């Protein structure tokens, strides 16, 4: 460096910083800061807009993934969340229709979180319905594969139209739009168009199931053989009965247990007055005395029970009091047998006279019916008159049934009910259907007391006996359960995203059971080894002594 350059540098160091210099420096710093903030603001705005675009775009993306993406896999086939939700809700709705009233008594809250309400010791209700959904999916896929292998084809177009009619009518009845009804009942992403392939597949698989059921229907001989081995479950008896209840004291007697106030008993609150009342509980001595008096009365009634007892006809074993069924269904029982049976639990005596045992041959019936709500605008009489003024044939009645029946009454085509058990209908319908003068083509309007519906019925004829139908249905249920188990045996479930909690619960239970079994085996082996060592030692000791 030259001497001159060095001198210039020194001069710059010594030069004083003026106020103007500070002002210009500050202005430059503010300008730089403003530029930086503008850049940051611009970048932030871009990011926000991008985030909003992505968020808005995620709605159709999420919908697409729900409809087409993989939620679980069944036998290697992708199952979307849409299809899973459909099967989940079908399982839940069907279960609730069957057991809902009972479950509500047990405290199940359908409006609450099902994942926090226990179905069993280890599974929640959500787990349970998810498991049912998977089982339904597996069965549908297996039946579809079986149908294809068998060359079975089925046009489900008419069934699908009935399904759409059901959705429309049910939505109207619920005060909802069809879109709301479908989402409410089949899942948040469900629409009729999205569900169509799923519903069609279920209808086609169901048709194949029905076809297999028809082929596997047990014969009359099968039913007769089953009856021969299970007569007690199907036979009926006629008998006479008088019940003698012991007259238990409602306040202490000379036989009461000695207490300070003799007010021993259960306390309840009167719903009218709101006051607590105590029910007297008799002593064992008081009960014994009351039962002794009742027994004497029962012995007297026994002498005329065959004539004076209340007649009970066509009674099934399951309808009888537990203490009486063994005597009444004893194979050695014969007409004229009488007895007195004590019911210690309920403090009473049954006085019985046996009359006969038999197999009820009441036939099932085939009928067509138009089922009309009593709150509707169409009268049953006008429907019957419309039929009479037309062709007045079975076919024309079937057309009227399709015209007036709705999804809320019946989806039976042409209003046809085949092999209908008269035991399951109202007394008014039963009396009309079983009238010995009834012939094919008979019609009537029947409004059962206490029901919300009126029936326009067309009698076709009688069918097989109720007992035979019942047995065939029992046998067929077992046959089809075995069939479904067989065709689904190799169907596996893959849950790579851990959506199904019940699979984790079952895996943990299996692991725990295996560990317990292993520990038990080790304990048994150790015990056996210890026993052998003791025996060997004993033998050695004995040999040494000799």
C-alpha positions, 0 to 999 in steps of 0.5 A: 500500500502506498503512503498516499492511500494509507493517509487517505484511510486515516483521514476517513477514520478521523472525519466526523459523522454529521447529523445529516449522515445519521438522517440519511442512514436512518432513511436508508434503513427504513426504506430497506425495512419497508421493502423487506416487510412488503416482500414478507407480506407478499409471500404471506398473501401468496401462501394464504391464497394457496392454502385457501385454494388447497382447502377448497380443493380438498372438498372434492378431493376428500369426496373422491377419496371417500368414494374411490379411495381404499378404507380397508381391503377384503380379499385384496379388493379395495373397499372405499369409506363410502361402501364401508359406511353403507354397510356399517349403517345397514348393520346398525339400522337392521340391528336396531330395528330388531333389538332397539327397544330392548337396548334402549332399556339397557341404556344404549344412547344412539344419539351418543358416541358409540365408541364409548358405550360397551357392547361387551367387556372388550368391544364397544358398540362402534367396534361391534357394528364395524365388525358386522359391516366387514362381515356383510362386505365379505359375504356380499363379495363371496356370494358375488364370486360364487354367482359368477362361478356358477354362471348365475345372472340376475337383473336387479333393475326392478329391485333397484327401482323399488329401493329408490321408491323406498328412499323417496317414500321414507324420506317424505315420511321422515320430513327430509329431502332424499339427499338428507335421508340418504346421508342420515341413513347411509353415511355423510358422503352417500348419495343415491348415484354414488350408492347405486353400484353398491346397492346393485351388487348387494341386490344381485348377491342377495338374489343369488343367496335366495337361489341357493336357499331354494336349492338347499331347502330341506324336504318334508322328510327332513322336517319329519325326521327332525321333529321325531328327535325334538317333539317337545319343542313342537308338540302342543298339549291341552290341560286344565289348571287351577292356581292356588296362591298362598295368602301371605300376611300383610302385617305381623301375626303370632308367627312373626319374627320377634323384633322391636317394631315388627316393621321389617320389609321393603320401602317404596315411595308412593307416586301419588303422595310422595311418601315412603311406605313399607311393605311387610315381609312375612317370617318363614313361619308365617310363609310356611303356615300360609303355604300349608293352608294353600296346600289343603285348598289345592288338595281339595281342588284336585278332586274336581280339577278335570271338570272345574279347572281352566282349560288351556288349549294348544299350549307349547312347552315354552309357554308353561311355567317352569315348575309345570312343564316337566310333568305336563310333557312327560312322555308317560303322561296320559289323559286323566292324570292329575297332580298338585305342584308346589311353586316355592319361589312364588308361594303358590300351588298348581293344580293340573289335569292332563288331557292330550298331547298332539302335533298342531297341524294348522296350515300356513296360508297364501294370501295377497294384501293391500295394507293401508295406514289408518292415517292415510287418504285411501280407504280400504273399502274404496280399494276393494270396490275398485277391485270388484268393479274391475277384472276381479281376479288375483292378477288384478288384485296384485296390481292394486297391491302394487299401486297402494302398498308403500315402503312403510307397509310392505315391499312384497311384490303384488302384496303376496305372502306365501306360507304365512303363519297365522300364529303371527297375525292378529286374531281378526286376521287369523279367524278370517284366514282359518275359517273352514269355509274359506275358499280361493278368491275370498276377499275382505276388509279387516281392521284389527283392533289396536293396530294402525293399519287396515287390510284388504285381503285376497285368499289364495289357499292353504300351504304346509303346516306351521310346524313343518315350515318352522322346522324347515326354516330352522334347518335352512338357517343352519345350512345357510350359515354353514354355507356362508362360513364355507365360502368366506373361509379364505376371505381376509381383511387388511387394515393397513390404516388401522381404521378398525379398532375391533381387529386390534382388540381381537389381536390383543385377545388372541395374543393374551390367550396364546400367552396364557396357554403357553404359561399353562403348558410350562406350568404343567411341564414343570409340575410333571418334571417335579413329580418325576424328580420326586418319584426318582428320588423316592426310588433311589432312597428305597433302593439305598435302604435295601 
